[in-house]
Amino acid sequence: MGQSRVVTVKSEDQFNSLLRKVQDESLPAVFYFTAVWCGPCRLLSPVIGELSEKYTNVTTYKIDIDQEGLRDALDKLDISAVPTLHFFVGGKKVSEIIGADVQRLKTTMENLYK
């Protein structure tokens, strides 16, 4: 297997600059919003790791919603539940999954990034 391409986002500044970079440079990316206490997130995490190895052209950014200072960014993006995934192609959000739907996640990745 390849190298996992999951980047853990550690601050609101980092999140904002990564989001800008993805949009400005039209990078393929997945923003994965999660929380330590979230059971379905724990179920989804290994799948996301595997998919990040399979789709090496896509960077996955993992964001813990309980992190200090992220509230404003999350409010702007309308993140109200975890897990939530935002899929970016050509610098734009093209898809969103809310909840731990493994099959839908795999299908979405296949359709967007193959």
C-alpha positions in Angstrom: 0.0 0.0 0.0 1.0 3.6 -0.5 1.6 6.3 2.0 -1.5 7.6 3.8 -2.3 11.1 2.7 -4.3 12.2 5.6 -3.2 15.6 7.1 -4.3 16.4 10.6 -5.3 20.1 10.8 -4.2 21.6 14.1 -5.6 25.2 14.1 -8.1 27.5 12.5 -5.3 29.4 10.7 -4.0 26.2 9.2 -7.5 25.2 8.2 -8.3 28.5 6.6 -5.0 28.6 4.7 -5.4 25.0 3.5 -9.0 25.7 2.3 -7.7 28.8 0.5 -4.9 26.8 -1.1 -7.3 24.1 -2.3 -9.6 26.7 -3.8 -6.9 28.9 -5.3 -4.8 26.0 -6.8 -7.8 23.9 -7.7 -6.5 20.9 -5.8 -8.4 17.7 -5.3 -9.1 17.4 -1.6 -11.3 15.9 1.0 -12.1 17.7 4.2 -13.0 15.2 6.9 -14.7 16.7 10.0 -14.5 14.4 13.0 -14.5 14.3 16.8 -12.7 12.1 19.4 -16.0 11.1 21.0 -17.7 10.2 17.7 -18.2 6.4 17.3 -19.1 6.5 13.5 -16.0 8.6 12.9 -13.9 5.8 14.4 -15.5 3.4 12.0 -14.8 5.7 9.1 -11.2 6.6 9.9 -9.5 3.4 8.7 -11.6 3.5 5.5 -10.5 7.1 4.9 -6.9 6.1 5.5 -7.2 3.3 2.9 -8.8 5.5 0.3 -6.1 8.2 0.8 -3.6 5.5 -0.1 -5.6 4.5 -3.2 -6.2 8.0 -4.5 -2.7 9.4 -4.1 -3.6 12.6 -6.1 -6.1 13.6 -3.4 -5.1 15.1 0.0 -7.4 14.4 2.9 -7.5 16.9 5.7 -8.8 15.6 9.0 -10.3 18.3 11.3 -11.3 17.6 14.9 -14.4 19.9 15.4 -13.7 20.2 19.1 -10.3 21.9 18.5 -9.9 25.3 20.0 -10.7 28.1 17.7 -12.3 26.2 14.9 -15.9 27.2 15.7 -16.1 30.2 13.3 -14.7 28.2 10.4 -17.2 25.3 11.1 -20.1 27.7 11.4 -19.2 29.2 8.0 -19.2 25.7 6.4 -22.4 24.6 8.2 -20.8 21.7 9.9 -23.5 20.5 12.3 -22.8 16.8 12.6 -19.8 14.4 12.4 -18.6 12.7 10.5 -19.0 15.2 7.6 -16.9 15.0 4.5 -16.5 17.8 1.9 -15.1 16.8 -1.5 -13.3 19.4 -3.6 -12.5 19.2 -7.3 -11.2 22.1 -9.3 -11.2 24.3 -6.2 -14.9 23.9 -5.5 -16.9 21.8 -3.1 -18.7 19.3 -5.4 -20.0 16.8 -2.9 -20.8 16.3 0.8 -21.4 13.2 2.9 -22.8 13.5 6.4 -22.7 10.3 8.5 -20.6 7.1 8.3 -21.8 5.8 4.9 -18.8 3.7 3.9 -20.2 2.6 0.5 -21.3 6.1 -0.4 -17.8 7.3 0.6 -16.1 4.7 -1.7 -18.5 5.5 -4.6 -18.0 9.2 -4.2 -14.2 8.9 -4.2 -14.3 6.6 -7.2 -16.6 8.9 -9.2 -14.7 12.1 -8.4 -11.1 11.1 -8.3 -10.5 8.0 -10.4 
